[in-house]
Amino acid sequence: MQALRIVLTDTLAYWTVVDEEWRPVPVADGYLRHLRLGAGRAEGTTRSYAGDIACYLSWCERTERDLLAGAKSLGMFVAMLKTSPVTRPGSGRGNLRSPGRINHLLAVVRELYKHAVADGDLDASVLAILYAIGDDRHLPAELRPEGSGLRYVARPRHVQRAPRPRRPVPVRRDEVEALLRAARCWRDRFLLVLLWFCGLRVGEALGLRRCDLHLVPTAASLGCPVPGPHLHVVDRDNPNGARAKSGERSVPVRSEVLSCYDRYLHERWACPAAGDCDFVLVNLSHEPLGRPMSADTVRKWLGVLSKRAGLERAVTPHLFRHATATELLSRGAGLDVVKELLGHASIRSTGTYIHPDVGAQREAVERLGPVDLWVNGEQS
């Protein structure tokens, strides 16, 4: 079994799982279709989930297990994951899966079963195989929710103990400046300052349309009440797969973004194929000319640009987002302000983007002030 992209319209597609005769597997196709159309998740999410589901269903097929038998033997599937190298194309091919990766795959499998139960394809009793049911009867009264009776909690039975993931190191200001010097066109510089100053996800940047940029002191004539130069992140389906993950918001922009955009427009006008494209960021030097850039293109370009700039690591688009949050907080912006600028639904998500450097931590410790130390009756 393998994942396959299904195109529904020019801007709408999702990934499913097909068998050896290229027929969609009903239980997987129903879940992935619901994920894309019913739950409104991004196409990239269905692509990732389809690969994980194909891995699980292929194991069930090889071991001659149906879905119920597969759930009962999920521990054997975990053993296979821990001992078998990855065969799917990608950066991890040939390596063993980490505990965190295994937990993610198992979470997708559990969601598949939950949807199958909701659709009536499986009996609800299968969930008792996947989850252990606990309650809060032994919790102190102070820790129980106010005004409630006994609460039940379902915990996954198959969870690997995984070390805390290493926090990414945000891109530094000197690295950004080196990338800007190494960039060969204004479109690339515009994208770099857009990521650095606005903290956009790469999908949000690549999904921008020209009508989303209000780079004037006031856009009241356009019916927009937001003051000052800004851009709008809009949730829509795009042919390049770009997607605004957290809905719509406005983001203020600095003069550097305006300056780079003005210069980029001259490059864009020199590319006739881009004339009828409403996307802001388009291909200028490779096929398909004038069409919107893709996330894979940006990631590969940043890797090449990092080498050209002489950086010791390959910078990724998401490291800019971490850097924006860290810079804003270090310069006095409140956590609530950063949350809104990044478009997070929860302030807890914003907390994962805070990376105080060693110097800031040492400065904070020094601010604690001195204390008198008495050793053997003498002050030191």
Sequence and secondary structure as in RCSB ss.txt:
>XXXX:A:sequence
MQALRIVLTDTLAYWTVVDEEWRPVPVADGYLRHLRLGAGRAEGTTRSYAGDIACYLSWCERTERDLLAGAKSLG
MFVAMLKTSPVTRPGSGRGNLRSPGRINHLLAVVRELYKHAVADGDLDASVLAILYAIGDDRHLPAELRPEGSGL
RYVARPRHVQRAPRPRRPVPVRRDEVEALLRAARCWRDRFLLVLLWFCGLRVGEALGLRRCDLHLVPTAASLGCP
VPGPHLHVVDRDNPNGARAKSGERSVPVRSEVLSCYDRYLHERWACPAAGDCDFVLVNLSHEPLGRPMSADTVRK
WLGVLSKRAGLERAVTPHLFRHATATELLSRGAGLDVVKELLGHASIRSTGTYIHPDVGAQREAVERLGPVDLWV
NGEQS
>XXXX:A:secstr
 EEEEEE SSS EEEEEE TTS B HHHHHHHHIIIIIS   HHHHHHHHHHHHHHHHHHHHTT  HHHHHHTHH
HHHHHHHHS   SSSTTTTS   HHHHHHHHHHHHHHHHHHHHTTSS GGGHHHHEEEEESTTS GGGS TT   
 EEEEES               HHHHHHHHHH  SHHHHHHHHHHHHH   HHHHHT BGGGEE SSB GGGT  
 BSSEEEE     TT    TT  EEEE  HHHHHHHHHHHHHHHT GGGTT  BSSB SSSSSTTSB  HHHHHH
HHHHHHHHTT SS   HHHHHHHHHHHHHHTT  HHHHHHHHT SSHHHHHTT    HHHHHHHHHTT     EE
TTEE 
